[in-house]
């Protein structure tokens, strides 16, 4: 089960369901882009800034960020 | 039996209002006799020593039905049956009986329905099943004006248009085959997996349309904003301040943005170039149905289906031409001089119509697209009476002004640029001056230009910036479809036809698959697409329906035969359904799980009820009205019957938060409308709201 949405995981080895897994990939790639843009930014700072960006962060991304920030 | 003296020529009209117009135009004295059969008005006209009896249908009088009673699939055999035998709400029985009673006395039949696929099918089915004939004469017209009707009567074809007829028939067969088989397949898959019966409907055009909405929603949900910077600056030119645009609209790194601001910190620049060039703007092409629907949505916020309805009413009142057209052509044979002369007698348009008529030559600007049957949508010039609704009047005005605008001159605008250099950085101040509004004058208020005049400045003179700063921005997620952009998307992707697209969108709303003005899929819509995309993608991708459209187009162009085409489509569908059957258990199980999850997510629990202290406060969405509200789950508990309810905003999205209101302990919700989010207590009487009002 996906710990975020409780949907069935496609692969038991994966951490999340299909949607949250691909959101996680987007998040990883996004961090690279943010690093290039700011020169330096910690992963935690990146997540914090994302949580403050109301309305434009996709729901799947936001759910992953909240989960990783508060529960991991 | 009819009380009308035989023999007569029987005319089949598509609607009662069209029958009346046809009759008044065709009768030599413009006074047809009106008779009633089964409470339906029938018109008897005299023309060239012929008695012409014109009877109306009310759209389709027949529908397809399966042969055989078992509720299973595949269903590949069908027959046409009178609509009223299947749908008790269809008020078509009297119309059907009227045609039957007129069959015997008819020496000849003329089909007078709208000249398109559906019109041909409506006429053909009445001809075949009620009048028991195989062919008839055909009148073809694009407007219901007296002139066009008389011309269509004099030049009527000797037989039906087989291309249109077969193309119309095959669409009915294919839509029916795909609709019934997949709806049954999906419903049976759920039943076998769960024991529960739930109707899941999906059609060959609805599937890909819904699939596109869900695909876009997934992109939005997986959207991660990327930072970028812009340089925001203002410069003094003369006594006025102007916005100056930095040479790069987007700076990708914070370091570069900071460096630019640092470089320009003394705020002094030099004017290094002054340029002017004339730009021209040409009129938009005349309206086809899609562009009329989009423009009406943009300006009036009318849904595409409403716009089509208003335009059809205007057509039936002989005020505009047939609206279901793909054409952007206005051939000179339409008699523009005559139309413009008539428009010149209408106060709102007289100045511009006379201006166009006063030119030596006038030729409309046309677009690329054409339609075999009809020209672009244009006014007839007839004067509207007081029966027009406010919405119909708006569409009429839009159509007339668009028509006038295509005769207008191009608009001429002088665009000026002042280039300012600060060290190695370049900025631009842009201005524009309207030299000649041209066609835009005719099309106001639906389009207008704004101008910004630039002051006289000298080359190489110094200028002072009032500010140069960098601003942090983030990329934005894709925009959700609205009804207009979804319609445009369907057109581009060749999903559906001009006549069906608006209806498909409406069906998706009606079936609860999509919602909102910024269209988003409901949990039900997402649940269905998720499963199909995984297990049976053919139903939610546009390739299959696009291929079918091409095949049906070939039937219309008489490149292929209808019977062999439908035979191969049935075989292909059968193979697809065999594949579905193999995957049925998995599809059924997944679909059932997704539906359960979607039902759960539709029932959002906000927190404990403060009134009974027992039940849960839940967001309920009425399936009947679509409105949502909060109510207590203990309402259904006979011992408690808690009546606590709270209203919710019916626009935007409402989400629970984990917070409770400090004033009354009730849950706080998050309401998002567009990009704005508000958090508020669910109680309308909450003191926090009164505080907000005071502020």
HADDOCK unambig.tbl for C-alpha pairs under 7 A between the chains (distance, minus, plus):
assign (segid A and resid 23 and name CA) (segid B and resid 222 and name CA) 5.40 0.50 0.50
assign (segid A and resid 27 and name CA) (segid B and resid 224 and name CA) 6.95 0.50 0.50
assign (segid A and resid 30 and name CA) (segid B and resid 224 and name CA) 6.65 0.50 0.50
assign (segid A and resid 33 and name CA) (segid B and resid 226 and name CA) 6.84 0.50 0.50
assign (segid A and resid 34 and name CA) (segid B and resid 226 and name CA) 6.51 0.50 0.50
assign (segid A and resid 34 and name CA) (segid B and resid 227 and name CA) 6.73 0.50 0.50
assign (segid A and resid 36 and name CA) (segid B and resid 253 and name CA) 6.92 0.50 0.50
assign (segid A and resid 37 and name CA) (segid B and resid 227 and name CA) 6.61 0.50 0.50
assign (segid A and resid 37 and name CA) (segid B and resid 252 and name CA) 6.01 0.50 0.50
assign (segid A and resid 37 and name CA) (segid B and resid 253 and name CA) 4.24 0.50 0.50
assign (segid A and resid 37 and name CA) (segid B and resid 254 and name CA) 5.97 0.50 0.50
assign (segid A and resid 38 and name CA) (segid B and resid 253 and name CA) 6.15 0.50 0.50
assign (segid A and resid 38 and name CA) (segid B and resid 254 and name CA) 5.44 0.50 0.50
assign (segid A and resid 55 and name CA) (segid B and resid 675 and name CA) 5.32 0.50 0.50
assign (segid A and resid 56 and name CA) (segid B and resid 225 and name CA) 6.88 0.50 0.50
assign (segid A and resid 56 and name CA) (segid B and resid 476 and name CA) 6.28 0.50 0.50
assign (segid A and resid 56 and name CA) (segid B and resid 477 and name CA) 6.18 0.50 0.50
assign (segid A and resid 57 and name CA) (segid B and resid 223 and name CA) 5.97 0.50 0.50
assign (segid A and resid 57 and name CA) (segid B and resid 224 and name CA) 5.52 0.50 0.50
assign (segid A and resid 57 and name CA) (segid B and resid 225 and name CA) 6.32 0.50 0.50
assign (segid A and resid 58 and name CA) (segid B and resid 220 and name CA) 5.45 0.50 0.50
assign (segid A and resid 58 and name CA) (segid B and resid 221 and name CA) 3.80 0.50 0.50
assign (segid A and resid 58 and name CA) (segid B and resid 222 and name CA) 4.94 0.50 0.50
assign (segid A and resid 58 and name CA) (segid B and resid 223 and name CA) 4.60 0.50 0.50
assign (segid A and resid 58 and name CA) (segid B and resid 224 and name CA) 6.31 0.50 0.50
assign (segid A and resid 59 and name CA) (segid B and resid 221 and name CA) 4.67 0.50 0.50
assign (segid A and resid 59 and name CA) (segid B and resid 222 and name CA) 6.85 0.50 0.50
assign (segid A and resid 60 and name CA) (segid B and resid 221 and name CA) 5.20 0.50 0.50
assign (segid A and resid 60 and name CA) (segid B and resid 222 and name CA) 5.57 0.50 0.50
assign (segid A and resid 61 and name CA) (segid B and resid 221 and name CA) 6.88 0.50 0.50
assign (segid A and resid 61 and name CA) (segid B and resid 222 and name CA) 5.70 0.50 0.50
assign (segid A and resid 61 and name CA) (segid B and resid 224 and name CA) 6.88 0.50 0.50
